[in-house]
């Protein structure tokens, strides 16, 4: 097996003196682990490109035994500059990418996930803001791309547009449904959490808009904190992942 693709370097490290292992998020093959033999020395096959967060063009084969993937060549497409010197921005980016590693992105979800991850890094590279809660919204967006999250634009029961409902909506986190206030009012469920109109609009933006449009500054603190709680609960229940002591753990 032999293939070429575009990839983001999510993680890397040395084994033996001159060899490197890498975790790559690829456009067409999802998350893969590869070995670059001679990767810390060869400037012909890996010309200054094997570094965290770099976007690279890669050529991979399965090696002679087929037991592991061998990175034959790589070349730099682009790499961040500001992220490498701003610890806070770098921390936000790494948190998002650690989530992708824990999720173990499969080939069928690679295209959209790769596009969103590269868009996120571009946003962090160029924005003047430091959106501390961006990793949380990124997790919800990835969950949507993977088919887990409900559509926050329409009621799951009657199909009406939620953005037009001044009464807000109701989100049942464990069942993954969102209903308008009229439908929820006919059969109240204590497990459903009320979403104010501004919360509905924010969730729809996280799900459908580019990262540059993910804003919650206009929401009262109580609504903002409630969104954080609900998204955390949703990710933990449906994807089985929780951020704990600097890493994602399976629950």
C-alpha positions as CSV (number, residue, x, y, z in Angstrom):
1,X,0.0,0.0,0.0
2,X,1.3,3.4,-1.0
3,X,-0.3,6.8,-1.0
4,X,0.1,10.6,-0.9
5,X,-1.9,13.1,1.1
6,X,-1.9,16.4,2.9
7,X,-1.5,16.2,6.6
8,X,-1.3,18.2,9.9
9,X,1.4,17.1,12.4
10,X,-0.4,16.6,15.7
11,X,2.4,15.0,17.6
12,X,6.0,13.7,17.1
13,X,8.9,12.3,19.0
14,X,12.2,10.5,18.5
15,X,12.9,6.8,18.9
16,X,16.5,5.8,18.4
17,X,19.0,8.4,17.5
18,X,17.8,9.7,14.1
19,X,14.3,8.3,13.7
20,X,11.0,10.0,14.3
21,X,7.4,8.9,15.0
22,X,4.5,11.2,14.0
23,X,0.7,11.4,14.5
24,X,-0.8,12.9,11.4
25,X,-4.3,14.1,10.7
26,X,-4.6,13.5,6.9
27,X,-7.2,14.8,4.5
28,X,-8.2,11.5,3.0
29,X,-6.9,8.9,5.5
30,X,-8.0,10.3,8.8
31,X,-5.7,10.0,11.8
32,X,-2.6,7.8,11.2
33,X,0.7,7.0,13.0
34,X,3.8,6.9,10.8
35,X,7.6,6.4,11.3
36,X,10.1,8.6,9.5
37,X,13.4,6.7,9.5
38,X,16.2,9.2,9.5
39,X,13.6,11.9,10.0
40,X,15.8,14.0,12.4
41,X,18.7,14.1,9.9
42,X,17.5,13.8,6.3
43,X,17.2,17.3,4.7
44,X,16.5,15.8,1.3
45,X,13.4,13.7,2.2
46,X,12.2,15.9,5.1
47,X,13.5,19.5,4.4
48,X,12.8,21.3,7.7
49,X,9.1,20.3,7.8
50,X,8.7,17.8,10.6
51,X,7.5,20.1,13.4
52,X,4.3,20.3,15.4
53,X,1.3,22.0,13.7
54,X,2.9,22.1,10.3
55,X,0.8,21.3,7.3
56,X,2.8,19.0,5.1
57,X,2.5,17.0,1.9
58,X,3.4,13.4,2.6
59,X,4.2,10.2,0.7
60,X,3.6,7.0,2.8
61,X,3.9,3.3,2.3
62,X,3.3,0.3,4.4
63,X,7.0,-0.8,4.6
64,X,8.4,-4.2,3.7
65,X,6.5,-6.1,6.4
66,X,3.2,-4.1,6.3
67,X,3.1,-3.8,10.1
68,X,3.5,0.0,10.2
69,X,3.3,3.0,8.0
70,X,6.6,4.5,6.7
71,X,6.9,8.2,5.9
72,X,9.0,8.2,2.7
73,X,9.0,11.9,2.0
74,X,7.4,15.1,3.3
75,X,7.4,18.7,2.2
76,X,6.2,21.8,3.9
77,X,2.9,23.4,2.7
78,X,2.6,25.9,5.5
79,X,3.4,26.3,9.2
80,X,2.4,28.7,11.9
81,X,4.6,31.5,13.2
82,X,2.6,33.4,15.8
83,X,1.4,30.2,17.5
84,X,4.9,29.1,18.2
85,X,5.7,32.3,20.2
86,X,2.4,32.8,22.0
87,X,2.0,30.2,24.7
88,X,-1.7,30.9,25.3
89,X,-2.7,30.6,21.6
90,X,-0.5,27.4,21.3
91,X,-2.3,26.0,24.4
92,X,-5.7,26.5,22.7
93,X,-4.6,24.9,19.5
94,X,-3.0,21.9,21.2
95,X,-6.2,21.3,23.3
96,X,-8.2,21.2,20.1
97,X,-5.8,18.8,18.4
98,X,-5.6,16.5,21.4
99,X,-9.3,16.1,21.1
100,X,-8.9,14.9,17.5
101,X,-6.2,12.4,18.6
102,X,-8.5,11.0,21.3
103,X,-11.4,10.8,18.9
104,X,-9.3,8.8,16.4
105,X,-10.6,10.3,13.2
106,X,-11.5,7.7,10.6
107,X,-10.9,8.1,6.8
108,X,-14.6,8.8,6.1
109,X,-14.5,11.8,8.4
110,X,-11.0,13.0,7.4
111,X,-11.9,15.6,4.8
112,X,-14.2,17.8,6.9
113,X,-12.2,17.3,10.0
114,X,-9.0,18.3,8.3
115,X,-10.6,21.3,6.8
116,X,-11.9,22.5,10.1
117,X,-8.6,21.9,11.9
118,X,-6.6,23.9,9.4
119,X,-9.2,26.7,9.5
120,X,-9.0,26.8,13.3
121,X,-5.2,27.1,13.1
122,X,-5.4,29.9,10.6
123,X,-7.9,31.7,12.8
124,X,-5.7,31.4,15.9
125,X,-2.7,32.5,13.9
126,X,-4.3,35.8,12.7
127,X,-7.0,36.8,15.2
128,X,-6.2,39.4,17.8
129,X,-8.6,37.7,20.3
130,X,-7.7,34.8,22.5
131,X,-11.0,32.9,22.7
132,X,-10.4,30.7,25.8
133,X,-13.5,28.7,25.3
134,X,-12.8,27.9,21.6
135,X,-11.7,24.3,22.3
136,X,-15.2,23.6,23.8
137,X,-16.9,24.9,20.7
138,X,-14.5,23.1,18.5
139,X,-15.4,19.8,20.2
140,X,-19.1,20.4,19.5
141,X,-18.4,21.2,15.8
142,X,-16.3,18.1,15.4
143,X,-19.1,16.0,17.1
144,X,-21.5,17.5,14.5
145,X,-19.1,16.7,11.6
146,X,-19.0,13.1,12.9
147,X,-22.8,12.9,13.0
148,X,-23.4,12.9,16.8
149,X,-24.8,16.4,17.5
150,X,-28.4,17.4,16.7
151,X,-29.2,20.2,14.3
152,X,-29.6,23.4,16.3
153,X,-31.4,25.2,13.5
154,X,-34.6,23.1,13.4
155,X,-36.9,21.4,15.9
156,X,-36.4,17.7,15.8
157,X,-40.1,17.1,16.3
158,X,-42.0,19.6,14.1
159,X,-39.2,20.8,11.9
160,X,-39.8,24.5,12.6
161,X,-36.8,26.9,12.5
162,X,-35.5,27.4,16.1
163,X,-34.0,30.8,15.4
164,X,-37.5,32.2,14.9
165,X,-38.8,30.9,18.2
166,X,-38.5,33.7,20.7
167,X,-39.3,31.2,23.4
168,X,-35.9,29.5,22.8
169,X,-35.6,25.7,22.7
170,X,-35.0,22.6,24.9
171,X,-32.0,20.3,24.6
172,X,-32.1,16.7,25.8
173,X,-28.4,16.0,26.0
174,X,-28.4,12.2,26.4
175,X,-31.0,11.6,23.7
176,X,-29.4,14.1,21.4
177,X,-32.6,16.0,20.5
178,X,-33.5,19.7,20.4
179,X,-37.2,20.8,20.4
180,X,-38.9,24.1,20.1
181,X,-40.7,25.6,23.1
182,X,-44.1,24.6,21.6
183,X,-43.2,20.9,21.2
184,X,-41.5,20.7,24.5
185,X,-44.4,22.4,26.2
186,X,-46.8,19.7,25.1
187,X,-44.8,16.9,26.8
188,X,-42.4,18.4,29.3
189,X,-39.4,16.2,30.0
190,X,-37.3,17.0,33.2
191,X,-34.2,15.8,31.4
192,X,-34.4,18.6,28.8
193,X,-32.5,21.8,29.5
194,X,-33.9,25.1,28.4
195,X,-32.0,27.1,25.9
196,X,-32.6,30.9,25.7
197,X,-32.8,32.3,22.1
198,X,-29.2,33.7,22.3
199,X,-27.9,30.2,23.4
200,X,-29.7,28.6,20.4
201,X,-28.1,31.1,18.0
202,X,-24.7,30.5,19.5
203,X,-25.0,26.7,19.2
204,X,-26.1,27.0,15.6
205,X,-23.1,29.2,14.9
206,X,-20.7,26.8,16.4
207,X,-22.2,24.1,14.3
208,X,-22.5,25.8,10.9
209,X,-20.2,28.9,10.8
210,X,-16.4,29.2,10.5
211,X,-14.4,29.6,13.7
212,X,-14.0,33.4,13.2
213,X,-17.8,33.7,13.8
214,X,-17.9,31.7,17.1
215,X,-18.8,34.4,19.7
216,X,-20.5,34.2,23.0
217,X,-19.5,37.6,24.4
218,X,-23.1,38.9,24.1
219,X,-24.5,36.2,26.3
220,X,-25.0,36.7,30.1
221,X,-22.5,34.8,32.2
222,X,-25.2,32.4,33.4
223,X,-26.1,31.4,29.9
224,X,-22.5,31.1,28.8
225,X,-21.7,28.8,31.8
226,X,-24.7,26.7,31.1
227,X,-23.6,26.2,27.5
228,X,-20.2,25.1,28.7
229,X,-21.8,22.5,31.1
230,X,-24.2,21.2,28.4
231,X,-21.5,20.8,25.7
232,X,-19.2,19.1,28.2
233,X,-22.0,16.7,29.2
234,X,-22.8,16.0,25.6
235,X,-19.2,15.2,24.6
236,X,-18.8,13.0,27.6
237,X,-22.0,11.0,27.1
238,X,-21.9,10.6,23.3
239,X,-18.2,10.5,22.5
240,X,-17.0,9.1,25.9
241,X,-14.3,11.7,26.3
242,X,-13.5,14.0,29.2
243,X,-10.7,16.6,29.6
244,X,-8.8,15.7,32.7
245,X,-5.4,16.8,34.0
246,X,-4.2,18.1,30.6
247,X,-5.4,15.2,28.5
248,X,-8.6,13.5,27.2
249,X,-9.5,10.3,29.0
250,X,-12.0,7.7,28.0
251,X,-15.1,7.5,30.3
